[in-house]
Every structure is written in C-alpha cells, then in structure tokens.
Amino acid sequence: MSTHHLLRKQVVTEMKKRRLIFFTVVILGFLYLSISLLFGDAGLFRYMELTRTKRNLQLQITELSRQNEQIREQIRLLKEDPFYREKLAREEFGLAKPDEYIFQYER
C-alpha cells in the first residue's frame, strides 16, 4: 500500500503542476491581450486619440467651410454690387472720389 500511496501522491503532485502551468499560461495570455487591447496599434488609447483627431479635423472643416462661404459671398458682392465695391475701396484702401476729402483720425 505504501507504493500505491506514493504513486497516488506523485499523480496528485503532477496534476497540481499541470494546473499551475495551465493557469499561469492563461493569466499570461490574458495579461498580454489586455495590454494589447489598451496600448497596441489598434488599442483603446489609440482609438481615443484618433477619435479626438477626427473631431478636431471635423471642426476645422466646418470652420473652413464657413470661411469659404464668406469669401464666396464677398466675391459675389464684388462682382455684382457697385455700392459694396465703393465701400470696400473707401474703407480698405482709403480711396475717394475726385471732389472728396478724406479725414483720418488716429485712435
């Protein structure tokens, strides 16, 4: 019975070692996957960074579209509205008609 008991003890020890190895491999695999999902090229932090970049680019696109629309409106007014052209010439370039005087005040 002594050899049977020793054999049983050896089998139990081997099973404990196998379980320990299995759980160690599972835990290491889980840690690797967790780190990859958080910090990898396609990880959570990279996703959050790309989302912020996308939002900023969309805001820039919206602002540029608004500016483009303002410029288009100015071009249209310059082409079609003689009063706008005159106003712009007076305000931006300080031009006057031949019989006018311009008084400029310093601020």
C-alpha positions as CSV (number, residue, x, y, z in Angstrom):
1,M,0.0,0.0,0.0
2,S,2.9,2.3,0.5
3,T,3.8,2.2,-3.1
4,H,0.2,2.8,-4.1
5,H,0.1,5.8,-1.8
6,L,3.4,7.2,-3.2
7,L,2.2,6.7,-6.7
8,R,-1.1,8.5,-5.9
9,K,0.8,11.3,-4.2
10,Q,3.1,11.6,-7.3
11,V,0.0,11.7,-9.6
12,V,-1.7,14.4,-7.5
13,T,1.6,16.4,-7.5
14,E,1.8,16.2,-11.3
15,M,-1.8,17.3,-11.7
16,K,-1.2,20.3,-9.4
17,K,1.9,21.2,-11.5
18,R,-0.1,20.9,-14.7
19,R,-2.9,23.1,-13.3
20,L,-0.4,25.6,-12.1
21,I,1.2,25.7,-15.6
22,F,-2.2,25.9,-17.3
23,F,-3.4,28.8,-15.1
24,T,-0.1,30.6,-15.5
25,V,-0.4,30.4,-19.2
26,V,-4.0,31.5,-19.1
27,I,-3.1,34.5,-16.9
28,L,-0.1,35.5,-19.0
29,G,-2.3,35.3,-22.1
30,F,-5.0,37.4,-20.5
31,L,-2.4,40.0,-19.5
32,Y,-0.9,40.1,-23.0
33,L,-4.4,40.5,-24.6
34,S,-5.3,43.2,-22.1
35,I,-2.1,45.2,-22.7
36,S,-2.6,44.8,-26.5
37,L,-6.2,46.0,-26.3
38,L,-5.2,49.0,-24.3
39,F,-1.8,50.1,-25.7
40,G,-1.5,48.4,-29.1
41,D,-1.7,50.0,-32.5
42,A,-5.4,49.2,-32.6
43,G,-5.9,49.6,-28.8
44,L,-8.2,51.7,-26.8
45,F,-5.9,54.6,-26.2
46,R,-5.0,54.8,-29.9
47,Y,-8.8,54.7,-30.7
48,M,-9.4,57.6,-28.3
49,E,-6.5,59.6,-29.8
50,L,-7.9,59.0,-33.3
51,T,-11.4,60.0,-32.2
52,R,-10.1,63.3,-30.8
53,T,-8.1,63.9,-34.0
54,K,-11.2,63.2,-36.1
55,R,-13.3,65.6,-34.0
56,N,-10.7,68.4,-34.3
57,L,-10.5,67.8,-38.1
58,Q,-14.2,68.0,-38.4
59,L,-14.3,71.3,-36.5
60,Q,-11.5,72.6,-38.8
61,I,-13.5,71.5,-41.9
62,T,-16.6,73.3,-40.6
63,E,-14.7,76.5,-39.9
64,L,-13.0,76.4,-43.3
65,S,-16.4,75.8,-45.0
66,R,-17.8,78.8,-43.2
67,Q,-14.8,81.0,-44.3
68,N,-15.2,79.7,-47.9
69,E,-18.8,80.7,-47.8
70,Q,-17.9,84.2,-46.6
71,I,-15.3,84.6,-49.3
72,R,-17.7,83.4,-52.0
73,E,-20.2,86.0,-50.7
74,Q,-17.6,88.7,-50.9
75,I,-16.6,87.7,-54.4
76,R,-20.3,87.7,-55.5
77,L,-20.7,91.2,-53.9
78,L,-17.6,92.5,-55.6
79,K,-18.8,91.2,-59.0
80,E,-22.5,92.3,-58.7
81,D,-22.8,95.2,-56.2
82,P,-21.2,98.5,-57.1
83,F,-22.0,100.0,-53.7
84,Y,-20.1,97.2,-52.0
85,R,-17.1,97.9,-54.3
86,E,-17.2,101.6,-53.5
87,K,-17.5,100.9,-49.7
88,L,-14.6,98.5,-49.8
89,A,-12.4,100.9,-51.8
90,R,-13.2,103.7,-49.3
91,E,-12.7,101.6,-46.2
92,E,-9.8,99.3,-47.1
93,F,-7.8,101.5,-49.5
94,G,-8.7,105.0,-48.4
95,L,-9.8,106.0,-51.9
96,A,-12.1,108.9,-52.6
97,K,-14.0,110.5,-55.5
98,P,-12.2,113.4,-57.2
99,D,-14.1,116.1,-55.4
100,E,-14.0,114.5,-51.9
101,Y,-11.6,114.9,-49.0
102,I,-10.7,112.1,-46.5
103,F,-10.2,112.8,-42.9
104,Q,-8.5,110.0,-40.9
105,Y,-8.3,110.1,-37.1
106,E,-5.8,108.2,-35.1
107,R,-7.1,106.1,-32.3
